[in-house]
Amino acid sequence: MPTQYSTVTEEGKIPNTYMTGDVFYKKQTSDIHPENTVIKDVAFEPGARSNWHRNVSLQLIIATEGVGYYQERGGKIKLIKKGQVITVLPEVDHWYGATPESRYSHIAIYTEIDKGHGEWLETVSDEEYFSF
């Protein structure tokens, strides 16, 4: 069986419409992951974070570098460390990002993308972010 390679098909800085701080991504494709799945390598500079948002389908987050934060609305902020995997269920409001002192990156796997796009919500306030 031939070796399968992933290919970067798109990359850049994510607009500050959806993020606070500098966040970069690389969208990956390969011959071995399902066509109905998107894989992104996302890198956050210290203090950078996403807005609150929700997905219409399942998302897996695999931490690959540094230390990050993850929070679901109504819950406490959790630390994310390299090697940890977080499963984000559909329609759950959440955010993630780097801690104030550390860069952080993860692989995000979005399933069932034919269900549509998620919804971006409000900015994570400094009060929320620094409440860890």
GIMO-V460075 format. One line per field, one symbol per residue. psi: psi as a letter, one per 30 degrees, with the letter a starting at -180 (. if undefined). burial: # if it has 16 or more other ideal C-beta (glycine too) atoms within 10 Angstrom, else .. Layout:
psi = ???
burial = ???
//
This chain:
psi = klkkklkkfklakkkgeflkajkllkkkllfflkfgkkkkjkkklkfklllklklfakkkkjkfkaklkkkkkfllkkkklkfkkkkjlkgkklllallffklkllkkjklhfffalakkalkjleeeegg.
burial = .............#....##.#######........########.############.#####.########....#..#.....#.#.....######..##########......#..#.##...##...
//
